[in-house]
Amino acid sequence: MKKLLGSLLLALQTTFAVAQAKPAPPQSWQTVFFDSPTVALPIITAAAIQHSAQLQVLEVSKAISEQDIKLVKRNILGGIGLVGNYTYGNQGSIGIYNSTTGGYDRGRNTGLYAAGVSVGLPLLQVVSRRTMIKKEELNYQRTELSRKEQENQMRQQVIQLYQSVVLARKLLTLQQELYVTVQTNYRLAEKQFKQGQLTVTEFSDSSSQLAQSAMTQESARNQYDTAFMILEEVVGAKISSLMPTP
């Protein structure tokens, strides 16, 4: 009869403890983050892409490639120059008859302007111009493809980290509920031990189960916190500040 009453008491205490162990309703950002992955993932992925230093480096490389293309197209202008000069003085024997003196006036000083365009282009530069432009355009395309590949890898990394956080949270919740159950059993065992209903060995086993459950719960909590912090490090912002309110 005593064992039956003890079992009923244990069941009632366990039910009550589990009810108390249920986590409080999550905050609004947690509801969106954990329950709506189709909403949360695009937001944290976009933040991670914007925060990625590797993608920023590729964006700089892309901008440099654009400038290289412009420079190659303008290189041909380096062999073209404008030439101009002005001279003044005796430009030659110019004879003009002077009726007063009956002779010729020679050596009149005149001013002359000269202007033109000089072109000096190496043949190799002219022939290979299209090839050089194509080369720089291919370098630009390669940089763009590298950026897209890095962006795809970043998306995959964010998905894996997100799934790790969700799994770690579920495991933590299970361990918290299990710990409450083990703790309730321990308190009942402690009461029965004081009443002489349990041996020292039986009570020691209950104590060991409680200690083991506590360690498992802390390990689960540590795994969850670590996974969450790694995700925030990759994203570059607090998750709570990114999630919209439902």
C-alpha positions as CSV (number, residue, x, y, z in Angstrom):
1,M,0.0,0.0,0.0
2,K,2.9,2.3,0.9
3,K,4.5,1.6,-2.5
4,L,1.3,2.3,-4.3
5,L,0.9,5.6,-2.5
6,G,4.5,6.5,-3.2
7,S,4.1,5.7,-6.9
8,L,1.0,7.9,-7.1
9,L,2.7,10.7,-5.3
10,L,5.7,10.4,-7.6
11,A,3.4,10.6,-10.7
12,L,1.6,13.6,-9.4
13,Q,4.8,15.4,-8.5
14,T,6.4,14.6,-11.8
15,T,3.4,15.9,-13.7
16,F,3.4,19.0,-11.7
17,A,7.1,19.5,-12.1
18,V,7.0,19.0,-15.9
19,A,4.2,21.5,-16.1
20,Q,6.3,24.0,-14.3
21,A,9.3,23.1,-16.5
22,K,7.6,24.1,-19.7
23,P,9.4,27.1,-21.0
24,A,7.7,30.5,-20.9
25,P,6.2,31.7,-24.1
26,P,9.1,32.8,-26.3
27,Q,9.6,36.4,-27.3
28,S,8.2,37.5,-30.6
29,W,11.6,37.4,-32.4
30,Q,12.1,33.9,-31.2
31,T,8.8,32.8,-32.6
32,V,9.7,34.1,-36.0
33,F,13.3,32.7,-35.8
34,F,12.5,29.2,-34.7
35,D,9.0,28.6,-36.1
36,S,9.3,30.4,-39.5
37,P,12.5,29.3,-41.2
38,T,11.2,30.6,-44.5
39,V,11.1,34.0,-43.1
40,A,14.2,33.8,-40.8
41,L,16.7,32.2,-43.2
42,P,16.5,34.8,-46.0
43,I,17.0,37.6,-43.5
44,I,20.0,36.1,-41.7
45,T,21.5,35.0,-45.0
46,A,21.4,38.5,-46.5
47,A,23.0,39.9,-43.3
48,A,25.8,37.2,-43.5
49,I,26.5,38.0,-47.1
50,Q,26.7,41.7,-46.4
51,H,29.0,41.0,-43.4
52,S,31.3,38.6,-45.2
53,A,34.9,40.0,-45.6
54,Q,35.6,37.5,-48.3
55,L,32.7,38.7,-50.4
56,Q,33.8,42.3,-49.8
57,V,37.3,41.5,-51.1
58,L,35.7,40.0,-54.3
59,E,33.6,43.1,-54.8
60,V,36.8,45.2,-54.7
61,S,38.4,42.8,-57.2
62,K,35.4,43.2,-59.4
63,A,35.7,47.0,-59.3
64,I,39.4,46.8,-60.1
65,S,38.6,44.6,-63.1
66,E,36.1,47.1,-64.4
67,Q,38.8,49.8,-64.2
68,D,41.3,47.6,-66.0
69,I,38.9,47.2,-68.9
70,K,38.5,50.9,-69.2
71,L,42.3,51.4,-69.1
72,V,43.0,48.8,-71.8
73,K,40.4,50.5,-74.0
74,R,42.1,53.9,-73.5
75,N,45.7,52.7,-74.0
76,I,45.5,53.3,-77.7
77,L,45.2,57.0,-77.0
78,G,48.7,57.0,-75.5
79,G,50.2,56.9,-79.0
80,I,48.2,59.9,-80.3
81,G,49.4,63.4,-79.7
82,L,48.6,66.9,-80.9
83,V,51.5,69.0,-82.3
84,G,51.5,72.7,-82.7
85,N,54.2,75.4,-83.2
86,Y,54.6,79.0,-84.2
87,T,57.6,80.6,-86.0
88,Y,58.4,84.2,-86.8
89,G,61.2,85.7,-88.9
90,N,62.6,85.7,-92.4
91,Q,60.7,82.9,-94.1
92,G,62.6,83.1,-97.4
93,S,63.5,85.4,-100.2
94,I,60.4,87.2,-101.0
95,G,60.9,90.0,-103.5
96,I,58.5,92.9,-103.7
97,Y,59.1,95.7,-106.2
98,N,59.4,99.2,-104.7
99,S,58.5,101.9,-107.2
100,T,60.0,104.7,-105.1
101,T,63.5,103.2,-104.9
102,G,63.3,101.3,-108.1
103,G,64.4,98.1,-106.5
104,Y,63.1,95.1,-104.6
105,D,62.5,94.7,-100.9
106,R,63.7,91.4,-99.7
107,G,63.6,89.4,-96.5
108,R,60.3,90.4,-94.9
109,N,59.6,88.9,-91.5
110,T,56.4,86.9,-91.3
111,G,54.8,84.7,-88.7
112,L,53.6,81.2,-89.5
113,Y,51.5,78.8,-87.5
114,A,51.7,75.0,-87.8
115,A,49.4,72.4,-86.2
116,G,48.9,68.7,-86.6
117,V,48.4,65.3,-85.1
118,S,51.2,62.8,-84.5
119,V,50.5,59.1,-84.3
120,G,53.0,56.6,-83.0
121,L,51.5,53.2,-82.2
122,P,53.5,50.0,-81.9
123,L,52.1,47.5,-84.3
124,L,51.8,44.8,-81.6
125,Q,49.6,47.2,-79.5
126,V,47.3,47.8,-82.4
127,V,47.0,44.1,-83.3
128,S,46.5,42.8,-79.7
129,R,44.1,45.5,-78.5
130,R,41.0,43.4,-78.9
131,T,42.8,40.4,-77.2
132,M,43.8,42.5,-74.2
133,I,40.3,43.9,-73.8
134,K,38.9,40.3,-74.0
135,K,41.4,39.2,-71.4
136,E,40.3,41.8,-68.9
137,E,36.7,41.1,-69.6
138,L,37.3,37.4,-68.8
139,N,39.1,38.4,-65.6
140,Y,36.0,40.4,-64.7
141,Q,33.8,37.4,-65.4
142,R,36.0,35.1,-63.3
143,T,35.8,37.5,-60.4
144,E,32.0,37.6,-60.7
145,L,31.8,33.8,-60.8
146,S,34.1,33.6,-57.7
147,R,31.8,36.0,-55.9
148,K,28.7,33.9,-56.8
149,E,30.4,30.7,-55.6
150,Q,31.4,32.3,-52.3
151,E,27.9,33.6,-51.9
152,N,26.5,30.1,-52.4
153,Q,28.9,28.7,-49.9
154,M,27.8,31.4,-47.4
155,R,24.2,30.4,-47.9
156,Q,24.9,26.8,-47.2
157,Q,26.9,27.7,-44.1
158,V,24.1,29.8,-42.7
159,I,21.6,27.0,-43.3
160,Q,23.8,24.5,-41.5
161,L,24.4,26.9,-38.6
162,Y,20.7,27.6,-38.4
163,Q,19.8,23.9,-38.2
164,S,22.4,23.4,-35.5
165,V,20.9,26.1,-33.4
166,V,17.4,24.7,-33.8
167,L,18.5,21.2,-33.0
168,A,20.5,22.4,-30.0
169,R,17.5,24.2,-28.6
170,K,15.3,21.1,-28.9
171,L,17.9,19.0,-27.1
172,L,18.2,21.6,-24.4
173,T,14.4,21.7,-23.9
174,L,14.3,17.8,-23.6
175,Q,17.2,17.9,-21.1
176,Q,15.5,20.5,-19.0
177,E,12.3,18.5,-18.8
178,L,14.3,15.3,-18.0
179,Y,16.2,17.1,-15.3
180,V,13.0,18.2,-13.6
181,T,11.7,14.6,-13.7
182,V,15.0,13.2,-12.2
183,Q,15.0,16.0,-9.6
184,T,11.5,15.1,-8.5
185,N,12.5,11.4,-8.2
186,Y,15.5,12.4,-6.2
187,R,13.4,14.4,-3.7
188,L,11.0,11.5,-3.3
189,A,13.9,9.1,-2.9
190,E,15.4,11.4,-0.3
191,K,12.1,11.4,1.7
192,Q,11.8,7.6,1.5
193,F,15.4,7.3,2.6
194,K,14.8,9.4,5.7
195,Q,11.8,7.2,6.4
196,G,13.9,4.1,6.1
197,Q,12.1,2.9,3.0
198,L,15.3,3.0,0.8
199,T,18.8,1.6,1.3
200,V,21.9,3.7,1.1
201,T,22.8,2.1,-2.2
202,E,19.4,2.9,-3.7
203,F,19.5,6.5,-2.5
204,S,23.1,6.8,-3.9
205,D,21.9,5.7,-7.3
206,S,19.2,8.4,-7.2
207,S,21.8,11.0,-6.3
208,S,24.1,9.9,-9.2
209,Q,21.2,10.1,-11.6
210,L,20.5,13.7,-10.5
211,A,24.1,14.7,-10.8
212,Q,24.4,13.1,-14.3
213,S,21.2,14.8,-15.4
214,A,22.4,18.2,-14.2
215,M,25.7,17.8,-16.1
216,T,23.8,16.7,-19.3
217,Q,21.6,19.7,-19.0
218,E,24.5,22.1,-18.7
219,S,26.2,20.4,-21.6
220,A,23.1,20.9,-23.8
221,R,22.9,24.5,-22.7
222,N,26.5,25.1,-23.6
223,Q,26.0,23.6,-27.0
224,Y,23.0,25.7,-27.7
225,D,24.7,28.9,-26.5
226,T,27.8,28.1,-28.6
227,A,25.8,27.4,-31.8
228,F,23.8,30.6,-31.3
229,M,26.9,32.7,-30.8
230,I,28.6,31.2,-33.9
231,L,25.6,32.0,-36.0
232,E,25.5,35.6,-34.8
233,E,29.3,35.9,-35.5
234,V,28.8,34.8,-39.1
235,V,25.7,37.0,-39.5
236,G,27.5,40.0,-37.9
237,A,24.5,41.2,-35.9
238,K,22.2,40.2,-33.1
239,I,19.5,37.8,-34.3
240,S,16.9,39.6,-32.1
241,S,17.6,42.8,-33.9
242,L,17.1,41.2,-37.4
243,M,13.8,39.3,-36.8
244,P,10.6,41.1,-37.6
245,T,7.7,41.0,-35.1
246,P,4.9,38.6,-36.0
